[in-house]
Structures are given as structure tokens and as C-alpha cells.
Amino acid sequence: MRTAAGEIDILAESAGVLAIVEVKQRRTLGDAAVSVSARQRARLMGAAEIVLGEHPEWGREGVRFDVIVIDAADALRRVCDAFRLEG
């Protein structure tokens, strides 16, 4: 989903909890995980605020930020609740 603040790779909702998911692929899972910078997290949070403003019915039970990391061999790992809104 594209917003004025940036793109969200995946939006998924289950039991009222909205997962905002960033997908990163690098040579190793570790490289992919550390590639989610503070700037990128801030962009995702800004995009989330826009999405939630446009769709207040989404995420009624909460919102979390997940990261899916993929390595060169296409192995993947999902990190649930990878980071949170501060404040």
C-alpha cells in the first residue's frame, strides 16, 4: 500500500490486530534484519498513521510492526512485533 509517507509491503489483520510488515531480502538473514534502519522504521510508522487515519476500523485490537527477512537461499524468518511506536 502506498501512502504519502512511503510504502507498506504487507498489511494483514487477524482477530482485530493489524500487522504492518516490512520485507527485506539480503545475502544473510542477519544482513536483512539489520537493514531495517531507524529512518525506515520512522517511515513505516508515518505510513501506518496515514493508513489508520484513512481506515480507523482497522487494528481495533492493536497494531504491530513485523519484519520478514529473506536470505540468498530464499530461507525466511518472520519477526513479530519487531518494533513499536514510541510514546
C-alpha distances in whole Angstrom, upper triangle without the diagonal:
4,7,10,11,9,6,5,7,7,8,11,14,18,21,19,17,14,13,10,11,11,13,16,19,22,26,26,24,26,25,21,21,23,20,18,20,20,18,15,16,16,13,11,13,13,9,10,13,11,9,12,14,12,13,16,17,14,16,19,21,19,16,16,15,15,16,16,19,20,24,25,27,23,25,22,22,19,20,19,19,20,20,20,19,23,25
4,7,8,6,4,6,9,11,11,15,17,21,24,22,20,16,16,13,13,13,15,17,20,23,26,27,26,27,25,22,22,23,20,18,19,20,17,14,15,15,12,11,13,12,8,10,12,10,9,13,14,12,14,17,19,16,18,21,23,21,18,18,16,17,17,18,21,22,25,27,28,25,27,24,24,22,22,22,21,21,21,20,20,23,25
4,5,5,6,8,11,13,13,16,18,22,24,22,20,17,16,13,14,14,17,19,22,25,29,29,27,28,27,23,23,24,21,19,19,19,16,14,15,13,10,10,11,9,6,9,10,7,7,11,11,10,13,15,18,16,17,20,22,20,17,18,16,18,19,20,22,24,27,29,31,28,29,26,26,23,23,23,21,21,20,19,18,21,22
4,6,8,11,14,16,16,20,22,25,28,25,23,20,19,16,17,17,19,21,24,26,30,31,29,30,28,25,25,25,22,19,19,18,15,14,15,13,10,11,12,9,7,11,11,8,10,13,12,12,15,17,20,19,20,23,25,22,20,20,19,21,21,23,25,27,29,31,33,31,32,29,29,26,26,25,24,23,21,21,19,21,22
4,7,9,13,15,15,19,21,24,27,24,22,18,17,14,15,14,17,18,22,24,28,28,26,26,25,22,22,21,19,16,15,15,12,10,11,9,6,8,9,6,5,9,9,8,10,13,13,13,16,18,20,18,19,22,24,21,18,18,16,18,18,20,22,24,27,29,31,29,30,27,26,24,23,22,21,20,18,17,15,18,19
4,7,10,13,13,17,20,23,26,24,21,18,16,13,13,12,14,15,18,21,24,25,24,24,22,19,19,19,17,14,14,14,11,9,11,10,6,7,10,8,6,9,11,10,11,14,15,15,16,19,21,19,19,23,24,21,18,17,15,16,16,18,19,21,24,26,28,25,26,24,23,21,21,21,20,19,17,18,16,19,21
4,6,9,11,14,17,21,24,22,20,16,14,11,10,9,11,13,16,19,23,23,22,23,21,18,18,19,16,14,15,16,13,10,12,12,8,8,11,10,7,10,12,11,10,14,15,15,16,18,20,17,18,22,23,20,17,16,14,14,14,15,17,19,22,23,25,23,24,21,21,19,19,19,18,18,17,18,17,20,23
4,6,7,11,14,17,20,18,16,12,10,7,7,7,9,12,15,18,22,22,20,21,20,17,17,18,16,13,15,15,14,11,11,12,9,7,10,10,7,8,11,11,9,12,15,14,14,17,18,15,15,19,20,17,14,13,10,11,11,12,15,17,20,22,24,21,22,18,18,16,16,16,15,15,15,15,15,19,22
4,7,10,14,17,20,19,17,13,11,8,6,5,6,10,12,16,20,20,18,19,19,15,15,17,15,13,16,17,16,12,13,15,12,10,13,14,11,11,15,15,13,15,18,17,17,19,20,16,17,20,21,19,15,14,11,11,10,10,12,14,17,19,21,17,18,15,15,13,15,15,15,15,16,17,18,21,24
4,6,10,13,17,16,14,10,8,6,5,7,8,12,14,18,21,21,19,21,20,17,17,19,17,15,18,19,18,15,14,16,14,11,13,15,12,11,15,15,12,14,17,16,15,18,17,14,14,18,18,16,13,12,10,9,10,10,13,15,18,21,22,18,18,15,15,12,14,13,14,14,16,17,18,21,24
4,7,10,14,12,10,7,6,5,6,9,11,15,18,22,25,24,22,23,23,20,19,21,20,17,20,20,20,16,15,17,15,11,13,14,11,10,13,13,10,11,15,14,12,14,14,10,10,14,15,13,10,10,10,10,12,12,16,18,22,24,25,21,21,18,17,14,15,13,13,15,15,16,16,20,23
4,7,10,10,8,6,5,7,8,11,13,17,20,23,26,25,22,24,25,21,20,23,22,19,22,22,23,19,18,19,18,15,15,17,15,12,15,16,12,13,16,16,13,15,13,10,9,13,13,12,10,10,11,10,12,13,17,19,22,25,25,22,21,18,16,13,14,12,13,15,16,16,18,21,24
4,7,6,5,4,6,9,11,15,17,20,23,26,29,28,25,27,27,24,23,25,25,22,24,24,25,22,20,21,20,17,17,19,16,13,16,17,13,12,16,16,12,13,11,8,7,10,10,10,9,10,12,12,15,16,20,22,26,28,28,25,24,20,19,15,16,13,13,16,17,17,18,21,23
4,5,5,7,8,12,13,17,19,22,25,28,31,29,26,28,29,26,24,27,27,24,27,27,27,24,22,24,23,20,19,22,20,17,19,20,17,16,19,19,15,15,13,10,9,10,9,10,10,11,14,13,16,17,21,23,27,30,29,26,24,21,19,16,16,13,14,17,18,18,20,23,24
4,6,8,11,14,16,20,22,26,28,31,34,32,29,30,32,29,27,29,30,27,29,29,30,27,24,26,26,22,21,23,22,18,20,21,18,16,20,20,16,15,12,11,9,9,7,10,11,13,16,16,19,20,24,26,30,33,33,29,28,24,22,19,19,15,15,19,20,19,20,23,24
4,6,10,13,16,19,22,25,28,31,34,33,29,31,32,28,27,29,29,26,28,27,28,25,22,23,23,20,19,20,19,15,17,18,15,13,16,16,13,12,9,7,5,5,5,7,9,11,14,16,19,21,24,27,31,34,34,30,29,25,23,19,19,16,15,18,19,17,18,21,22
4,6,10,12,16,19,22,25,28,31,29,26,27,28,25,23,25,25,22,24,23,24,22,19,20,20,17,16,18,17,13,15,17,14,12,16,16,13,12,11,8,5,7,5,5,6,7,11,12,16,17,21,24,27,31,31,27,26,22,20,16,16,12,11,15,15,14,15,18,19
4,6,9,13,16,19,23,26,29,28,24,25,26,23,21,23,23,20,22,21,21,19,16,17,17,13,13,15,13,10,12,14,11,10,13,14,11,11,10,7,4,8,8,6,5,6,9,10,13,15,19,22,25,29,29,26,25,21,19,15,15,12,11,14,14,13,14,17,19
4,6,10,12,16,19,22,25,24,20,22,22,19,17,20,19,16,19,19,19,16,14,16,15,12,12,15,13,10,13,15,12,12,16,16,14,14,14,10,8,12,11,9,6,5,6,6,10,12,15,18,22,25,25,22,21,17,15,12,11,8,8,11,11,11,13,17,19
4,7,10,13,17,20,23,22,19,20,21,17,16,18,17,14,16,16,16,13,11,13,12,8,9,12,10,7,11,12,10,11,14,15,14,15,15,11,10,14,14,11,7,6,5,6,8,11,14,17,21,24,25,21,21,17,15,12,12,10,9,10,11,11,12,16,18
4,6,10,13,16,20,19,16,17,17,14,13,15,14,11,14,15,16,12,11,13,12,9,11,14,12,10,14,15,13,14,18,18,17,18,18,15,13,17,17,14,11,8,6,5,5,7,10,13,17,20,21,18,17,14,12,9,9,9,9,9,11,12,14,17,21
4,7,10,13,17,16,14,15,14,11,10,12,11,8,11,13,13,9,9,12,11,8,11,13,12,12,15,16,15,17,20,20,19,21,22,18,17,21,20,17,14,11,8,6,5,6,8,11,14,17,19,16,16,13,12,10,10,11,11,10,11,13,15,18,21
4,7,10,14,13,11,13,13,9,9,12,10,9,13,15,15,12,12,15,14,12,15,17,15,15,19,20,18,20,23,23,22,24,24,21,20,24,23,20,17,14,11,9,6,5,6,8,11,14,15,12,13,10,10,9,10,12,14,12,14,17,18,21,25
4,7,10,10,9,10,9,5,7,9,7,8,11,14,15,11,13,16,15,13,17,19,17,18,21,22,21,23,26,26,26,27,28,24,23,27,26,23,20,17,13,11,7,6,5,6,9,11,13,11,12,10,10,10,11,14,15,13,15,18,20,23,26
4,7,8,8,10,8,5,9,11,9,11,14,17,18,15,16,19,18,17,20,22,21,22,25,26,24,27,29,29,29,31,31,28,27,30,30,27,23,20,17,14,11,8,6,5,6,7,10,8,10,9,11,12,14,17,18,16,18,22,24,26,30
4,5,7,8,6,5,9,10,8,11,14,18,18,16,18,21,20,19,22,24,23,24,28,28,28,30,32,32,32,34,35,31,30,33,33,30,26,23,19,17,13,11,8,6,5,6,10,10,11,11,12,14,15,19,20,18,20,23,25,27,31
4,7,8,7,7,11,12,11,14,17,21,21,19,21,24,24,23,26,28,27,28,31,32,31,33,36,36,36,38,38,34,33,37,36,33,29,26,23,20,16,14,10,8,5,5,8,9,10,11,14,16,17,21,23,20,22,26,28,30,34
4,5,5,6,9,10,11,14,16,20,21,19,20,24,24,23,25,28,27,27,31,32,31,33,36,36,36,37,37,33,32,35,34,31,28,24,21,18,14,12,9,7,5,6,9,10,9,10,11,14,15,19,21,18,20,24,27,29,32
4,5,5,6,9,10,12,15,18,20,18,18,22,22,20,23,26,25,25,28,30,28,30,33,34,33,34,34,30,28,32,30,27,24,21,18,15,11,9,6,6,5,8,10,10,8,7,8,10,11,15,17,14,17,21,24,26,30
4,5,5,6,9,11,13,16,18,17,17,21,21,20,22,25,25,25,28,30,29,30,33,34,34,35,35,31,29,32,31,28,25,21,18,15,12,11,8,9,8,11,13,13,12,11,10,12,12,15,17,14,16,20,23,24,28
4,5,5,6,9,12,15,17,15,16,19,20,19,22,24,24,25,28,29,29,30,33,34,33,35,35,32,30,33,32,29,26,22,19,16,13,12,9,9,8,10,13,13,13,12,12,14,14,17,19,15,17,21,23,25,28
4,6,5,7,10,14,15,13,14,17,17,16,19,22,21,21,25,26,25,27,30,30,30,31,32,28,27,30,29,26,23,19,16,13,9,9,5,7,7,10,13,12,11,10,10,11,11,15,16,13,15,19,21,23,27
4,5,6,9,12,14,12,12,16,16,15,17,20,20,20,23,25,24,25,28,29,29,30,30,27,25,28,27,23,20,17,13,11,8,8,6,9,10,13,15,14,13,11,10,10,9,12,13,10,12,16,18,20,24
4,5,7,10,12,11,12,15,16,15,17,20,20,21,24,25,25,27,29,30,30,31,32,29,27,30,29,25,22,18,15,14,11,12,10,12,12,15,18,17,16,14,13,14,12,15,15,11,13,16,18,19,23
4,6,9,10,9,10,14,14,14,16,18,18,19,22,24,24,25,28,29,29,30,31,28,26,30,29,25,22,19,15,14,11,11,10,11,12,14,17,17,16,15,14,14,14,16,16,13,14,17,19,20,24
4,7,8,6,7,10,11,10,13,15,15,16,19,20,20,22,24,25,25,26,28,24,23,26,25,22,18,15,12,11,8,10,10,13,14,17,20,18,18,15,14,13,12,14,13,10,10,13,15,17,20
4,5,5,6,9,10,11,12,14,15,16,18,20,21,22,24,26,26,27,29,26,24,27,27,23,20,17,14,14,12,14,14,16,18,20,23,22,21,19,18,17,15,17,16,12,11,14,14,15,19
4,5,5,6,9,10,11,12,14,15,17,19,20,21,23,25,25,26,28,25,23,26,26,22,18,16,13,14,13,16,16,19,21,24,26,25,24,22,20,19,16,17,15,12,10,12,12,12,16
4,5,5,6,9,10,11,12,14,15,17,18,20,21,23,24,25,27,25,23,26,26,23,19,17,14,16,15,18,18,20,22,24,27,26,26,23,22,20,19,19,18,15,13,14,13,14,17
4,5,5,6,9,10,10,12,14,15,16,18,20,21,22,23,25,22,21,24,24,21,17,15,12,13,12,14,15,17,19,22,24,23,23,20,19,17,16,17,15,13,11,13,13,15,18
4,5,5,6,9,10,10,12,14,15,16,18,20,21,21,23,20,19,22,21,18,14,12,9,11,10,14,15,18,20,23,26,23,23,20,18,16,14,14,12,10,8,9,9,11,15
4,5,5,6,9,10,11,13,14,15,17,19,20,20,23,20,19,22,22,18,15,14,11,14,14,17,18,22,24,27,29,27,27,24,22,20,18,17,15,13,10,10,9,10,13
4,5,5,6,9,10,11,12,14,15,17,18,19,22,19,19,22,22,19,16,15,12,14,14,17,18,21,23,26,28,26,26,23,22,20,18,18,16,15,13,13,11,13,16
4,5,5,6,9,10,10,12,14,15,16,17,19,16,15,19,19,16,12,11,9,11,11,14,16,19,22,24,27,24,24,21,19,17,15,15,13,12,11,11,10,13,16
4,5,5,6,9,10,10,12,14,15,15,18,15,14,17,17,14,11,10,9,12,13,16,19,22,25,28,30,27,27,23,21,18,17,15,13,12,10,9,7,10,12
4,5,5,7,9,10,11,13,14,15,18,16,16,18,19,16,13,14,12,15,16,19,21,24,27,30,32,29,29,26,25,22,20,19,17,16,14,12,10,12,14
4,5,5,6,9,10,11,12,14,16,14,14,17,19,16,13,13,12,14,15,18,20,23,26,28,30,27,28,24,23,20,19,18,17,16,15,14,12,15,17
4,5,5,6,8,10,10,11,13,11,11,14,15,12,9,10,9,12,14,17,20,23,26,29,31,27,27,24,22,19,18,16,14,15,13,11,10,13,15
4,6,5,6,9,10,10,13,11,12,14,15,13,11,12,12,16,18,21,23,26,30,32,34,31,31,27,26,22,21,19,17,17,15,13,10,13,14
4,6,5,6,9,10,13,12,13,15,18,15,13,15,15,18,19,22,25,27,30,33,35,32,32,28,27,24,23,21,19,20,18,16,14,16,17
4,5,5,6,8,10,9,10,13,15,14,11,13,13,16,18,20,23,26,29,32,33,30,30,26,25,22,22,20,18,19,18,16,15,18,19
4,5,5,5,8,7,8,10,13,11,10,12,13,16,19,21,25,27,31,34,35,32,31,28,26,23,22,19,17,19,17,15,13,16,17
4,6,6,9,9,11,12,15,14,13,16,17,20,22,25,28,31,34,37,38,35,35,31,30,26,25,23,21,22,20,18,15,18,18
4,6,9,9,12,13,17,16,15,17,18,21,23,25,28,31,34,36,38,34,35,31,30,27,26,24,22,24,22,20,18,21,21
4,5,6,9,10,14,13,13,16,17,19,22,24,27,30,33,36,37,33,33,30,28,25,25,22,21,23,22,20,18,21,22
4,5,8,8,11,11,12,15,17,20,23,25,29,31,35,38,39,35,35,31,29,26,25,22,20,23,21,19,17,20,20
4,7,6,10,11,12,15,18,20,23,25,29,31,35,38,38,35,34,31,29,25,25,22,20,23,22,20,19,22,22
4,6,9,9,9,12,14,16,19,21,25,27,31,34,35,31,30,27,25,21,21,18,17,20,19,17,17,20,21
4,5,5,6,9,12,14,17,20,23,26,30,33,33,30,29,25,23,19,19,15,14,17,16,14,14,17,18
4,6,8,12,15,17,21,23,27,30,33,36,37,33,32,29,26,22,21,18,16,19,19,16,16,19,19
4,7,10,14,16,20,22,25,29,32,35,36,32,31,27,24,21,19,16,14,18,17,15,15,18,18
4,7,10,13,17,19,23,26,30,33,33,30,29,25,22,18,17,13,11,14,13,11,11,14,15
4,7,10,13,16,20,23,26,30,31,27,26,22,20,16,14,11,9,12,11,9,9,13,14
4,6,10,13,16,20,23,27,27,24,23,19,16,13,11,8,5,8,8,7,9,12,14
4,7,10,13,17,20,23,25,22,20,17,14,11,9,7,5,6,6,7,9,12,15
4,7,10,13,17,20,21,18,17,13,10,7,6,5,5,5,7,10,12,15,19
4,6,10,13,17,18,15,14,10,8,6,5,7,8,6,9,12,15,17,21
4,7,10,14,14,11,10,7,6,4,6,9,11,10,13,16,18,21,25
4,7,10,12,9,8,5,5,6,8,11,14,11,14,18,20,23,27
4,7,8,6,6,4,7,9,11,15,17,15,18,22,24,27,30
4,5,5,6,7,9,12,14,18,20,18,21,24,27,29,33
4,5,7,10,13,16,18,21,24,21,24,28,30,33,36
4,6,9,12,16,18,22,24,23,26,29,32,34,38
4,6,10,13,16,19,22,20,24,27,30,32,36
4,7,11,13,17,20,18,22,25,28,31,34
4,7,10,13,16,15,18,22,25,27,31
4,6,10,13,12,15,19,22,25,28
4,6,10,9,13,16,19,22,25
4,7,6,9,13,16,18,22
4,5,9,11,14,17,20
4,6,7,11,13,16
4,7,11,13,16
4,7,9,13
4,6,9
4,7
4
